[in-house]
Amino acid sequence: MHSLTVEEARRGYPVRLRAVATYYDPYVDSRHIALLVHDASGSVFVALSSPPRGPIVPGRLLEVNGTSGLGDFAPIVNGSSVRVVGKSRFPAAAPRVSLTDLLRGKHDGAWIEVEGVVRSVREIGRHVNLGIMLSDGFIYATTLREDGANYSRLVDAMITLHGNAVPVVNGKQQMTGVRIVFPDLKQVKIEEPATANPFQLPALPIDRLLSYTPKIVFQRLVRVRGTVSLQWPGRSVCIQETAAVNGLCVQTSETAHFANGELVDIVGFPAIGGMTPTLTDARMRSAGSGQTVVATPVTAEQAMQGDYDARLVQIEGRVIGKSRVAKDPTMVLAAGKFLFRVVLPDRRWASAVPDWEEGSTLRVTGICSVQIETIGDIQEVLSVPSSFRILLRSPEDVAVLQRPSWWTPNHLFPLLVGALAITLCVLGWVAVLRHRIAEQTAVIQNQNVVFRNLSFKDGLTGIPNRRQFDETLDAEFKRSARSLSPVSLLLLDIDHFKDLNDEYGHQHGDECLKRVAEALTSVPLRDRDLVARYGGEEFAVILPDCDEIGAPMVAERMRVAVFDLAIAHRGSGSHGRLSISVGCATMVPDHRDTSNSLVAMADRALYQAKLLGRNRTSAAAEEYQGSRTVSVVSPV
């Protein structure tokens, strides 16, 4: 099967295989049931359109009948019947491979072995995902959840794992990543068990994280201890060492509250976090009372040097802007030649922001978070600070030192209105003389608007086309960067549209495109929102001033509107359902971002939605310190 070319696989050659099942999953893909089988020559993916008559247990010998076909990446078998013919065993030979080997694509579907440290365990519906750090990178391994199985014991364990390599691809059958699927926990061999109680590990000084260690292959769990200097429950926590000035900020989903000044132990896996290392998959525990961290007074120039990253500082600046539509209430302050953001962790405190008028001089106390950029050439590469922000614990961290002058725009407005009224009286007679010219100009402008609208409409669906989408997205992105407000983008792709075109013809496909466009535009939107045809079977929706909470809600309404369509298939008299996969992305751009960054985020989220079975929404949003979070909304 794997020796067939793309053209040969599409011819539908009859196939009969006698092979052992290595993975069986009726839930992973809405298009078909997934089955991977193996014989002495290798492994291949079998797509079953309907459940087999009897249960399939991995490790059993099967007889598979079907035809050759082209899968998302390589040739597959479109199975018509599967029959259990006897007992067997899993393949004895499993070549050990690295992530680099897997990303070459030659191990598509193969039964392989990897070695690494389990970083995370997440149960999602009927599946369990293991996050495994190999010697050369990170990979996910997926299995069906076994009742009563204890997967959490694998965290921090060094394991060898047997399973099938499955490529992650885009809509053009190009590999964008890889993951492993394995049938059960019997394919997991623990080489070195996890630390029994990681909170009893020796405390590692913060300045030793990610320092040089000879002959190290895998980073294991470490413990650090320090005094809490900031906590955003369920999101982030920052600590400083009691006997030193080193600080550390980690991302964590734990919601237990720790008071400022409380001594805590944190265990996690060391990782690159920016100017200062961080810990991933972190867990926390109280270690008793500690001394309250005292903020260090700094200037903006000192903060930009990077030495105060992750430390509690006190800094002064003048308010030049603020945003109440961002995920977290944000102000922009100026100090000398530097601009920096001040961020509050919760919308509940947004009502405090208007008290800090533009032009006010403030003293703020919070965690200095330094963003970096990489500079240099092939001979020397350095990470240097590019900007910084101050993360506040509460509104009490802000002190107003000086109110703005009386001569503010609000006070000048009445004076300007009076001056404007006098000016209008003087210019009134000019308006009469120019009336005729204005009428002729209006006619010309209306014609230009008509021509412009025609050039910005898609000829098939009647909605805005790619040209208007590009111009609108660029304008909204720049506006969001100026106002520090969020902008969201939805990329929507009709599932299996090529198959529909092949079976019913392009005219029927065009009719489906028009019906989908009508369904998308029927969803209530705001005046500034834009629904456009992005190209082919793809549509795009621009949502200005819409955060990562509202955008997926709009996406789900559109997905349901399309799924509720009943479209008659010509020549058959039957009705079918269309479905769409939606990639949703949200960011609050700054001067370094471009609209292409948002498109790339939405594109990656769209591929994630397809990977997880299509007919669903996958959402990505920008978080502080440059990280990305992804969530998936499954269909009802």
C-alpha positions in Angstrom: 0.0 0.0 0.0 2.7 2.5 0.9 4.5 1.9 -2.4 1.6 3.3 -4.4 1.8 6.7 -5.8 -0.9 9.3 -5.2 -2.4 8.6 -8.7 -2.4 4.8 -8.2 -4.0 5.0 -4.7 -6.9 7.0 -6.2 -7.7 4.2 -8.7 -9.4 2.1 -6.0 -7.5 -1.2 -6.4 -9.1 -4.1 -4.5 -7.2 -4.8 -1.3 -7.2 -7.8 1.0 -5.0 -7.8 4.1 -4.3 -10.3 6.9 -2.8 -8.2 9.7 -2.9 -7.5 13.4 -4.8 -4.5 14.8 -2.5 -2.0 16.5 -5.0 0.8 17.1 -8.8 1.0 16.9 -10.7 4.2 17.6 -14.4 4.8 16.6 -14.5 8.3 18.0 -11.5 10.2 16.7 -12.8 11.3 13.3 -16.4 12.1 12.3 -15.8 10.9 8.8 -14.9 7.3 9.6 -13.8 4.8 12.1 -10.0 4.7 12.5 -8.1 1.4 12.4 -4.3 0.8 12.1 -3.1 -2.7 11.1 0.3 -4.2 10.8 1.9 -7.2 9.1 5.5 -8.2 8.4 5.8 -5.5 5.7 4.7 -2.5 7.8 1.5 -0.7 8.9 -1.3 1.1 7.1 -4.4 3.1 8.1 -7.9 1.6 7.4 -10.9 3.9 7.2 -14.2 2.1 8.0 -17.4 3.8 7.0 -19.5 1.7 9.4 -18.8 -0.3 12.6 -17.7 -3.9 12.1 -20.0 -6.7 13.1 -18.0 -7.8 16.1 -15.8 -5.9 18.5 -12.2 -5.2 17.4 -9.6 -5.5 20.1 -6.0 -4.4 19.3 -3.7 -7.3 19.2 -6.2 -9.5 17.3 -5.5 -10.9 13.8 -7.9 -9.4 11.2 -8.9 -10.0 7.6 -9.5 -6.6 6.0 -11.2 -6.2 2.6 -11.5 -2.9 0.8 -10.0 -0.6 -1.9 -7.0 1.6 -2.1 -7.5 5.3 -1.5 -5.7 8.5 -0.7 -5.9 9.7 2.9 -5.1 13.1 4.4 -1.3 12.4 3.8 -0.5 9.0 2.3 -2.3 6.0 0.7 -4.9 4.2 2.9 -7.4 1.4 2.7 -11.0 2.3 2.4 -12.3 -0.8 4.3 -15.6 -2.5 3.3 -15.4 -5.4 5.7 -13.3 -6.4 8.7 -13.3 -9.9 10.3 -11.5 -11.2 13.3 -9.8 -14.4 12.3 -7.7 -15.2 15.4 -5.5 -14.1 18.2 -2.1 -12.6 17.6 0.3 -10.2 19.4 1.6 -6.7 18.9 4.7 -6.3 16.6 7.9 -7.4 18.4 10.0 -5.0 16.3 9.5 -1.3 16.9 12.4 0.9 15.8 13.3 3.7 18.2 12.9 7.1 16.5 13.3 10.7 17.4 11.0 13.6 16.8 13.3 14.7 13.9 12.8 11.2 12.3 9.1 11.4 12.7 8.8 14.9 11.1 10.4 13.6 7.9 7.2 11.7 7.2 8.7 8.4 6.2 7.3 6.7 9.4 3.7 7.5 8.4 1.5 5.0 10.3 4.5 2.9 11.3 4.7 1.0 14.6 7.5 2.8 16.4 9.1 3.3 19.8 10.0 6.6 21.5 11.7 7.5 24.8 11.0 10.6 26.9 9.7 12.1 30.0 5.9 12.6 30.5 5.2 16.2 31.1 1.4 16.3 31.3 -1.7 14.1 31.3 -5.0 15.5 30.1 -8.3 13.6 29.7 -10.5 14.9 26.9 -13.8 13.0 26.5 -13.0 9.4 25.7 -9.4 10.1 25.1 -6.2 10.7 27.1 -3.4 12.8 25.8 0.2 12.4 27.2 2.6 15.3 26.6 6.0 13.7 26.2 9.3 15.6 26.0 11.7 13.6 23.8 15.4 14.3 23.6 14.8 16.6 20.6 11.4 18.0 21.1 7.8 17.7 22.4 5.1 15.3 21.1 1.6 14.3 22.1 0.5 10.6 22.4 -3.2 9.7 22.4 -5.0 6.7 23.6 -8.6 5.6 24.4 -9.3 6.1 28.2 -9.3 2.8 30.1 -11.7 2.6 33.1 -9.9 2.7 36.4 -6.5 3.4 34.9 -4.2 5.8 36.8 -2.6 8.0 34.2 -1.4 10.7 36.5 1.3 8.4 37.9 3.1 8.8 34.6 3.9 12.5 35.1 7.6 12.9 35.5 8.3 9.3 34.6 10.8 8.4 31.9 9.1 5.9 29.6 9.4 4.0 26.4 6.2 4.0 24.4 5.1 1.8 21.5 2.5 3.1 19.1 1.7 4.2 15.6 3.0 7.5 14.2 0.2 9.7 12.8 1.1 12.9 10.8 -0.7 16.2 11.4 -1.5 17.8 8.0 -3.0 20.9 6.5 -5.7 21.1 3.9 -3.0 20.6 1.1 -1.9 17.2 2.4 1.3 18.7 3.8 2.7 17.6 7.1 2.6 20.3 9.8 3.4 18.0 12.8 3.1 14.5 14.2 1.6 12.6 17.1 1.5 9.0 18.3 -1.6 6.8 18.9 -1.2 3.8 21.2 -3.8 1.1 22.1 -3.4 0.8 25.9 -1.1 1.3 28.9 0.5 -2.1 28.2 2.5 -0.3 25.5 4.0 2.1 28.1 7.1 0.9 29.9 8.3 2.9 32.8 12.1 3.1 32.6 12.5 5.5 35.6 9.5 6.1 37.8 8.1 9.5 38.6 9.3 11.2 41.8 7.2 9.8 44.6 6.7 13.2 46.3 8.2 16.0 44.2 7.5 18.5 47.1 10.2 16.7 49.0 12.9 17.3 46.3 15.7 19.6 47.3 14.8 23.2 46.5 16.7 24.5 43.5 17.8 28.2 43.4 15.9 30.1 40.8 19.1 31.3 39.2 20.1 27.7 38.6 17.1 26.9 36.4 18.2 25.9 32.8 21.8 26.4 33.8 24.5 24.2 32.2 24.4 20.6 33.4 26.8 18.1 31.8 25.3 15.0 30.1 21.7 16.0 30.7 19.2 14.4 28.3 15.8 15.1 29.8 14.6 17.8 32.2 12.8 16.3 35.1 10.6 17.8 37.8 12.3 20.4 40.1 11.1 22.3 43.2 11.7 25.9 43.9 10.7 27.8 47.0 9.9 31.5 47.4 7.6 34.1 48.8 4.4 35.0 46.8 4.7 38.4 45.2 1.7 38.2 42.8 -1.1 35.7 42.1 -3.7 35.7 39.4 -5.7 32.6 40.5 -6.0 30.0 37.7 -3.5 31.9 35.5 -0.2 33.0 37.0 1.8 33.2 40.2 5.1 35.0 40.8 7.6 34.4 43.7 10.8 35.8 45.0 13.4 33.9 46.9 13.6 34.8 50.6 17.4 35.1 50.8 17.9 36.5 47.3 16.5 38.9 44.8 15.7 36.4 42.1 12.1 36.2 40.9 10.1 33.6 39.0 6.7 33.7 37.3 4.9 30.5 36.2 1.7 29.7 34.4 -0.6 27.5 36.4 -4.3 26.4 36.3 -4.5 26.0 40.1 -7.0 28.2 41.8 -6.0 27.8 45.4 -5.4 31.3 46.9 -2.1 32.2 48.5 -1.6 35.5 50.3 1.1 37.9 49.3 4.1 37.2 51.5 3.2 33.5 51.9 6.0 31.0 51.5 5.2 28.4 48.8 6.8 25.4 47.1 6.4 25.1 43.3 7.2 22.0 41.3 7.3 21.9 37.6 9.4 21.3 34.5 12.0 24.0 33.6 11.3 25.8 30.3 12.3 28.9 28.4 9.9 31.7 29.5 11.5 34.9 28.1 14.1 36.9 29.9 13.9 34.5 32.9 13.2 30.8 32.7 9.8 29.5 33.9 8.2 26.2 34.9 5.5 24.4 32.9 2.7 22.2 34.3 3.4 23.7 37.7 1.8 22.7 41.0 1.9 24.7 44.3 1.8 24.0 48.0 2.0 26.3 51.0 5.3 26.1 53.0 4.2 28.4 55.9 4.3 32.1 56.5 7.0 34.3 55.0 8.1 37.9 54.9 6.2 40.3 52.7 8.1 41.1 49.5 9.2 44.8 49.5 9.0 46.5 46.1 12.2 47.9 44.6 11.9 51.5 43.2 13.2 51.5 39.6 13.2 53.8 36.6 11.9 52.8 33.2 15.4 52.7 31.9 16.5 50.3 34.7 13.4 48.1 34.0 14.4 47.9 30.3 17.8 46.4 31.2 16.1 43.2 32.2 17.7 42.7 35.6 14.3 43.2 37.4 12.3 40.7 35.3 9.8 38.7 37.5 10.5 40.9 40.5 8.2 43.3 42.5 9.1 46.8 41.5 7.7 50.4 42.0 7.8 52.8 39.0 6.3 56.1 38.1 4.8 57.3 34.8 2.2 59.5 33.1 -1.1 57.9 31.7 -1.3 58.4 28.0 -4.0 55.8 27.2 -6.2 53.0 28.5 -8.4 50.2 27.3 -11.5 48.7 28.9 -12.2 46.2 26.1 -9.0 44.2 26.4 -9.2 40.9 28.3 -7.5 42.6 31.3 -7.9 46.4 32.0 -4.8 48.0 30.6 -3.2 51.4 30.8 -0.2 52.8 28.8 2.2 55.0 30.8 5.1 57.1 29.6 8.3 57.7 31.5 10.9 59.7 29.7 11.5 58.1 26.3 9.9 54.8 27.3 6.3 53.5 27.1 5.1 50.6 29.1 1.8 48.8 29.9 0.2 48.4 33.3 -2.2 45.4 33.5 -4.9 44.6 36.0 -5.8 40.9 36.3 -9.6 41.0 36.3 -12.5 42.9 34.6 -14.1 43.2 38.0 -11.7 46.1 38.7 -12.3 47.8 35.4 -14.5 50.4 37.1 -11.3 51.7 38.8 -9.6 52.5 35.5 -11.6 55.8 34.8 -10.4 57.3 38.0 -6.9 57.3 36.5 -7.4 60.1 34.0 -5.2 60.5 31.0 -2.4 62.9 31.9 -2.3 61.8 35.5 1.1 60.9 37.0 0.9 57.5 38.8 3.2 55.4 41.0 2.5 51.7 40.3 3.7 48.7 42.2 3.7 45.3 40.5 5.7 42.5 38.8 8.1 43.7 36.0 7.5 41.4 33.0 10.2 41.9 30.4 9.7 40.8 26.7 12.7 40.0 24.7 13.8 39.8 21.1 16.7 37.9 19.5 19.4 39.8 17.7 22.7 39.0 16.2 24.1 37.0 13.3 25.3 33.5 12.7 28.4 34.1 14.9 26.6 35.5 17.9 23.0 35.5 18.9 21.7 37.4 21.9 18.3 37.7 23.7 17.8 41.4 24.6 14.9 43.2 26.3 12.5 44.8 23.8 9.8 46.1 26.1 8.3 45.5 29.6 4.9 45.6 31.3 3.9 45.9 35.0 1.4 43.3 36.3 -0.7 44.6 39.2 -2.1 42.6 42.1 -5.1 45.0 42.7 -6.1 48.6 42.2 -4.5 49.4 45.6 -1.1 49.1 43.8 -1.8 52.4 42.0 -1.2 55.8 43.7 -2.1 59.1 42.0 0.8 61.5 42.4 -0.6 64.4 40.2 -3.9 65.1 38.5 -3.9 66.4 34.9 -4.1 70.2 34.2 -7.5 71.9 34.0 -6.8 72.6 30.4 -8.0 69.2 29.3 -9.9 68.4 26.1 -13.1 68.1 28.2 -12.8 71.7 29.4 -11.8 73.1 26.0 -14.7 71.6 24.3 -17.3 74.3 25.2 -14.9 77.0 24.1 -14.4 75.3 20.8 -18.1 74.9 20.2 -18.6 78.7 20.6 -15.8 79.5 18.2 -17.2 77.0 15.8 -20.7 78.5 15.8 -19.2 81.9 14.9 -17.2 80.4 12.1 -20.3 78.6 10.7 -22.2 81.9 10.5 -19.4 83.5 8.5 -19.1 80.5 6.2 -22.8 80.0 5.7 -23.0 82.1 2.6 -20.1 80.1 1.1 -22.2 76.9 1.5 -25.0 78.4 -0.7 -22.6 79.2 -3.5 -21.1 75.7 -3.3 -24.4 73.8 -3.2 -24.5 73.1 -6.9 -20.9 71.9 -7.0 -21.6 69.7 -4.0 -24.6 68.1 -5.8 -22.5 67.3 -8.9 -19.7 66.0 -6.6 -22.2 63.7 -4.8 -23.3 62.1 -8.1 -19.6 61.3 -8.9 -19.0 60.0 -5.5 -22.0 57.8 -5.6 -20.9 56.3 -8.9 -17.4 55.7 -7.4 -19.1 54.0 -4.4 -21.0 51.7 -6.8 -17.9 50.8 -8.7 -16.0 50.2 -5.5 -18.7 48.0 -4.1 -18.7 45.9 -7.3 -15.0 45.4 -7.0 -15.3 44.4 -3.4 -18.1 41.8 -3.9 -17.7 38.1 -4.5 -19.3 37.3 -7.8 -20.8 33.9 -6.7 -22.0 34.5 -3.2 -22.5 38.3 -3.2 -20.7 38.8 0.1 -17.4 40.8 0.4 -14.4 39.2 -1.4 -10.8 38.6 -0.4 -9.8 42.1 -1.5 -12.2 43.8 0.9 -11.3 41.3 3.6 -7.6 42.2 3.3 -8.1 45.9 3.4 -10.6 45.7 6.3 -8.4 43.4 8.4 -5.4 45.6 7.9 -7.3 48.7 9.0 -8.9 47.1 12.0 -5.6 45.6 13.1 -3.9 49.0 13.0 -6.8 50.5 14.9 -6.6 47.8 17.6 -2.8 48.3 17.9 -3.4 52.1 18.5 -6.3 51.5 21.0 -4.8 48.4 22.7 -8.2 46.6 22.0 -8.7 43.0 20.9 -9.5 42.0 17.4 -10.7 38.5 16.6 -10.7 36.5 13.3 -12.6 33.4 12.3 -11.5 31.2 9.4 -14.2 28.8 8.4 -13.7 25.8 6.0 -16.5 23.6 4.6 -15.7 20.0 5.6 -15.0 17.5 2.8 -16.0 20.1 0.1 -13.8 18.4 -2.5 -15.6 15.1 -2.0 -18.9 16.9 -2.5 -17.7 18.5 -5.7 -16.4 15.2 -7.0 -19.6 13.4 -6.4 -22.3 16.0 -7.3 -20.4 18.4 -9.6 -19.1 21.9 -9.3 -22.5 23.5 -10.0 -23.9 21.8 -7.0 -20.8 22.9 -5.1 -21.4 26.5 -6.1 -25.0 26.2 -4.8 -23.7 25.0 -1.5 -21.2 27.9 -1.3 -24.1 30.3 -1.7 -26.2 28.6 0.9 -23.3 28.6 3.4 -22.8 32.4 2.7 -26.5 33.0 3.4 -26.3 31.0 6.6 -23.2 32.9 7.8 -24.7 36.3 7.1 -28.0 35.3 8.8 -26.2 35.2 12.2 -26.7 38.5 14.0 -23.5 40.6 13.9 -22.5 44.2 14.6 -22.1 46.9 11.9 -18.3 46.7 12.0 -18.2 42.9 11.7 -17.4 41.6 8.3 -18.2 38.2 6.7 -16.2 37.6 3.5 -15.3 34.8 1.2 -11.6 34.0 1.8 -11.1 31.8 -1.2 -12.4 28.4 -2.5 -14.5 26.8 0.2 -13.1 29.1 2.9 -14.8 32.0 4.6 -13.5 34.6 7.0 -15.2 36.8 9.7 -13.5 39.9 11.2 -14.7 40.8 14.7 -13.2 44.1 16.0 -13.3 44.8 19.7 -14.3 41.1 20.3 -12.3 39.1 22.9 -11.5 35.4 23.2 -14.8 34.8 25.0 -17.2 36.4 22.5 -15.4 35.2 19.4 -16.0 31.4 19.9 -19.6 32.1 20.7 -20.1 33.8 17.3 -18.2 30.9 15.7 -20.4 28.3 17.3 -23.6 30.2 16.1 -22.3 30.2 12.6 -21.2 26.5 12.8 -24.7 25.5 14.0 -26.4 27.7 11.3 -24.5 25.9 8.6 -25.1 22.4 10.1 -28.9 23.2 10.2 -29.0 23.6 6.4 -30.8 20.9 4.5 -29.5 20.8 0.9 -31.0 18.5 -1.8 -28.3 16.6 -3.6 -29.1 16.7 -7.3 -30.0 13.5 -9.0 -30.5 11.6 -5.7 -33.5 13.4 -4.2 -31.9 13.1 -0.8 -30.9 15.8 1.6 -27.5 16.1 3.2 -25.9 18.1 5.9 -22.9 20.4 5.5 -20.6 21.1 8.3 -17.7 23.6 8.8 -14.6 23.6 10.9 -13.8 27.0 12.5 -10.4 28.4 13.6 -10.8 31.3 16.0 -8.0 33.6 17.0 -7.8 36.7 19.2 -5.0 39.1 20.0 -4.3 42.6 21.3 -1.6 43.7 18.8 1.3 45.9 19.5 3.7 47.7 17.1 5.6 44.4 16.4 2.6 42.4 15.3 1.0 42.3 11.8 -2.3 41.1 10.6 -0.5 38.1 9.2 0.2 37.0 12.8 -3.5 36.9 13.5 -4.2 35.0 10.2 -1.5 32.5 11.1 -3.0 31.9 14.6 -6.5 31.4 13.1 -5.1 29.1 10.5 -3.4 26.9 13.1 -6.6 26.8 15.2 -8.5 25.7 12.0 -6.1 22.9 11.5 -6.5 21.9 15.2 -10.3 21.8 14.6 -9.8 19.5 11.6 -7.4 17.3 13.5 -9.9 16.8 16.3 -12.6 15.6 13.9 -14.0 18.6 12.0 -17.5 20.2 12.6 -16.1 22.1 15.6 -14.5 25.3 16.7 -10.9 25.6 17.9 -9.9 28.9 19.5 -6.4 30.5 20.0 -5.7 33.7 22.0 -2.7 35.7 22.9 -1.8 35.7 26.6 0.8 37.7 28.6 4.4 36.8 28.2 3.8 35.8 24.6 2.3 32.4 25.2 -0.7 30.9 23.3 -3.7 29.0 24.7 -5.9 26.8 22.7 -9.4 25.6 23.5 -11.8 23.4 21.5 -15.6 23.6 21.3 -17.0 20.2 20.3 -20.3 20.0 18.4 -23.5 19.4 20.3 
